[in-house]
């Protein structure tokens, strides 16, 4: 379902990208152009169906946070790839 939602979101107006990590606690962050783009994604009927199934089947707890990204920094110096 996560892959399907990522594919669906990627063609939504205003979609900028997605990042996900799942080791113990799973977290997915999606990036959108503006609040209206988030609203349209929230109102997407396929996304709503997936959320309903998620609440019933997969998630005992979840949190949604809407925030602005003001800056982003990145560095790959000194990072050793995991085996």
N, C-alpha and C positions, 0 to 999 in steps of 0.2 A: 504494500500500500504506500509506503514511504517513497519508493521509486516512482510509482504512478503519480503521486501528488507532486513530486519534483518536476516530472515531465509536464504535468498540467499547469503548474505555476509558471514554468519557464516560457509559456506562450501567452501568459496574462499580461495585459498592458501595465507597464510600470515595474515589472519584475527586473531586479538587478543581479540576483544571485542567491546562492544558498550554501551553507556550511553545516556539516553534521559530524558528531562524534558520539560513539557508543562504546563505552568501556565501563561497565557497572551502570552508572547514570548516563542516560542518553540525552543529548541536547541537539536541537536543530535551530539554526538561526537563518531566517530568510530576510533578504534586503529588498526594499521597495523604494520607488522614486518619491512617493509622497503618501500622505494619509488616505487620500482618495483611492490610490492603488491598493492599499491594505484593505480598505472597506470593500472594494470590488472582489478581492480574493476571499474575504470573509463571507461574502454573499454568494460565491460560486456554489451551485447546488451539488456538484461532485465533491467539493471540499467539505461542505456541510455534512454530506453522507459519510465521508471518511471520519470526520470528527465524531459523529454520533456513534459509529462503530468503534472508534478508539476508546471512547468513554465507557462503552459497554464491555469491550473485550480486552483491550490491552493496558489501559491506564487506570490505576487507582488514584493517581494524583497527577496533575499537570499545572503548569503556570505559563501564562502568556504575558510577555513584556513588550511594550512598544516604546522604542527609544530612538533618538537621533544619533547618528555617528558623526562626531565633529572632526575627528582626525583618525588616521590609521598609520601605524608604524610597523615596519617589518624588517627583520634581519635574519640572514641565514649563516652568519659567521659563527663558527664554533659549535655548530650543531652536528652531531654525529648521527647518521641514520641508524635506526633500530634494525637489529638482525631480522 
